[in-house]
Amino acid sequence: MKVNEYRVFTQEESRIDLYYMEKNEKINGLLRYLSRWDYQLIGRKEHTQVYFQLQDVYYFESVDKKTFVYLEKEVLQVEMTLADITLRYEADGFVRVSKGVVLNLYKLAYLKASLNMRVIAYLENGEKVWITRHYKPAFQARLEKLTKKETQSDATN
């Protein structure tokens, strides 16, 4: 895949055009990713609505039947269940890692083995999230699939 980048000062807004010979899964994934880039979600902090973007999310956590979203330096409450989040945003790199957490794979810094076959996921913002052994196989499969896609993408550039 060939990528061209142009800086244009005469346009009122930025624009991306995608030319392809065949619409395949790679192209569909790219279109899905681009269409959600500016997609805004709404969270609450105290009694104020706060808008945030999906790519800024580190993880979602459910505590006492309330769902929270963890951004780099902020925690907001959202009106979605973890099941809804997993279904809706799985294609965007989100994966269930425990009964109460859905993790953004794109915010993962590194992994470290822990006791009882659990894994600790260290995130780019320094936070730790535990991956339980029940969700570990699905997590590893998603991570392998994601890294395989990125490796293939790098090879074609």
N, C-alpha and C positions, 0 to 999 in steps of 0.2 A: 504494500500500500504506500502510495506516495503522498506526502503531506507538504503543502505549500502554505506559507504564512505571509500575510501582507498587512502592512500598517497603512491605513487610509485616513486622512484627516478631513475629507469632505463629507463623510457619512455622519448621520445623526446618531446612529447606534451601531454597536458591533454586530457582525453577522457571520454565520458559518453556513457554507454551502457544501453539500456532500455529493460527490459524483461516484457512482458505482456501476460495474458491469452486471453484477448479479446480487440481488438482495439475499444475503445469507445470515446465519446466526451472528456472525461477527458484526455485520452492518446493523442488524437489528439491535444488538447490545449497545453499540455506539449511539444509535439514535435514541434508544431508551435513556441512556446516560445523559446525553445532551438535553433531552426534553425535560429532565428532572433537575438540571443544574440550577436553575433559578426557582425551582419549586420551593415554596415557603410553607412551613408548618407553623402552627400556633401553640404556644405553651403559656402557662400561667406562673407568675411569681408573685406571691401574696395576692393582691386583687388586680393585678395588671396583666394585660395580654402582651406577650412578647413574641415577635416573629423570628424564626430562625430557619436556616437552610439545612436540608438533609445531609449534605456533605460535611457539615460542622458537627454532626452528632458523633460522640465517641461510643456511647451505649445507652440503651434503655433499661430501666430496672423497675420491677414491680415490688412494692412494699405495702403491706396492709391494704391490699386491693386498690392501691393508687399506683399509677405509672408515672415515672419520672424520666426525663431525658437529661443526659449529662453531656454538656458542651465543654469546651476547653476550660473555661473558668466559671461556669454558671450551671445551675441545676434548675430545671423547670418541670412543672407538672403538666402532663398531656392527657387528653381524653381518649386514649386508645388502649386496647389490651395488648399484651405481648403477642398473643396469637395473631391479632390483626396486623401488628407491625411486622411480624415474621412473614406473613403471606404477602403483604403489600410491598415490602422493601427487600425481599430476599434477592432479587435480581440486581439490587444496588449494593450488594456486599454485606448485608446484615444476616447474622446467623444466631440461632439460639445456642447458648453455651451453658445454661443452667436453668432450673425451674423459674428463676426470677430475673434472668438477664438475656438481652439480645445485643450482640456486639457488632460494631462496624469493623469489618476486616481491614478496611483501608486506613484505620487509625492504629493498627497493631504495630508495635515497635519490635518486640521479640517475645518468645515463649520460654518458659522454664518448668521443668518437671517438679512435681510436688509429691507429698505423701498420698497414699491410697489411690494411686493411678490418676490423680488430678493433675491439671496443668495450670500454671499461672500465666495469664496473658498480661504483659506489660504494654501499656498504651503510650502513644506519643506525648501525652500530657503528664506522664509519670504515674498515672493511676494503675492499679492492679485489679484484674477481674479473674475469678477462678472459673475454670472450665471443669465441670463435673464429669466423672467417668461415663455417666449415662449419655451425655451429649457429645463426648469426645470423638467418637467415630464420625458422626455427621459433621462436626466442626472440621476435622482433618480432611474429610472428603471435599468440603467446600473450599478449604484453604488450598488444597492441591489443584482443584479445578480453577481457582482464581490465579494461582501462580503459573499454571500451565497456559492459561489464556494470555497472561502478561508476557511469558517467555515467547510464545508464538507471535505475539504482537511486536515484540522487540526484534525478533528474527526477520520479520517481513519489512521492517523499516530500514 
